[in-house]
Amino acid sequence: MKIAFQMDPIGPVDIEADSTFRLAEEAQARGHELFYYLPEHLAYDQGTVTARGHPLEVRRVAGDHFRLGDERVVNLSDFDVVWLRQDPPFDMFYITTTHLLQRLAPGTLVVNDPFWVRNFPEKLLVLDFPELMPPTTIARDLETIRAFKAAQGDVILKPLYGNGGAGVFHLSESDRNLASLHELFTGFSREPLIVQKYLPQIARGDKRVILVDGEPAGVINRVPASGETRSNMHVGGRAEKAELTARDREICAAIGPLLRDKGQVFVGIDVIGDYLTEINVTSPTGIQEMERFDGTNVAGMIWDAVEARRA
């Protein structure tokens, strides 16, 4: 098949951790033809969705992990599969790319389905499953947030459309910084904030469960660095081997059918203790860590699902 990757610059990626690199590596091993372009080089041109980019070869050699062919503009309708893999922020630029990629259906399969990526932001889709999530409020109004904090005590405050642990604050019951943080966030953004009850189980880790076409493929545990609340590996979290618990499987069984039905082939969910906190559909990570711990070919499972859908 002809495969296009819409992704962030490939040069700086960590070949031992990057999930998009691993997906490209597995596709190449299966004999698929790869093409690479940046999201800013996606365009709508007189009825055609195009991209300016390069044929791509990848190899697992640090510092020499890719080779690009000559730059050219392609009609993305000529491709069998396009991967939507750039990282958030989930802003209007990101949303516009989903509108353009949506126009490739039904001839080209876009993974994950861009219509539902646009309508399933990480911290909003979870609201469809209130029985699985911790106490949560989403608001821009300071008094609403104050009332929630007064009721819950310790809380986590974060941007609604943030990623990678950026801008995440743990406010204890006695913390007096809520108004200042609210002023800071609302000063540069019109977006609401999300506030959740602090879960002390985070000290033991934040599990990342990968679902492939709605079915759990495996799990890793991400443990915060000393003195940190955030477990994201971008900010020093440590990956550990983990096993799926009965509660993890219950959560996956509840959300899996919806994800499968809406074309969300590769999804990463975050679970703290018994609670589902996020459903990541934009650019989930964790493939390589899971493969190292479990010895499974998670990228292969994802490609099996993509190839089956394409067939």
NORFEN-V524927 format. One line per field, one symbol per residue. ss: DSSP state (H for helix, E for strand, - for the rest). phi: phi as a letter, one per 20 degrees, with the letter a starting at -180 (. if undefined). psi: psi as a letter, one per 40 degrees, with the letter a starting at -180 (. if undefined). A space follows every 50 residues. Layout:
ss: ???
phi: ???
psi: ???
This chain:
ss: -EEEEE------------HHHHHHHHHHH---EEEEEEEEEEEEE--EEE EEEEEEEE-------EEEEEEEEEEHHH--EEEE-------HHHHHHHHH HH------EEE--HHHHHH--HHHHHHHHHHH---EEEE--HHHHHHHHH HH--EEEEE---------EEE------HHHHHHHHHHH----EEEEE--H HHHH-EEEEEEE--EEEEEEEEE---------HHH--EEEE----HHHHH HHHHHHHHHHH----EEEEEEE--EEEEEE------HHHHHHHH---HHH HHHHHHHHHH-
phi: .ecddebfgfgefefecfffgffffffffenfedccbegfdebdclnced bdabgcccbecgnbebcdeffbeceffeefcceecffgfedfffffffff fgfefefdedcfgffegfecggedgfffcffddfgbccadffffffffff fenfcddbffdfbmnfmecedfgefdegfffffffffdbeffddccgfdf fgfepceddeddlndfdrbcdddffgndefdgffdofdecfbcfeffgff ffffeggffffemefdccddcdmddedbcedfbfcogffffffemdefgf fffgfffffff
psi: ihhhhhiihddeiheedhdddddddddddeeihiihiideeiihgfehhi ihaiihiiighhefeihiahhihiheeeidhhhgeiiiigaddddddddd ddeeiedhhhhihdddddefidedddeegdeeiihiihidhddddddddd debhihhiidfiieehfhhhhidehfeddddddddedeieiiihhihhhe eddeihhhhhhhfehhdaiihhhiiheidhehddfeihhiiiihiddddd ddddeddddddefgdhihihhhbehhdihhedgiiedddddddeeigddd dddddddddd.
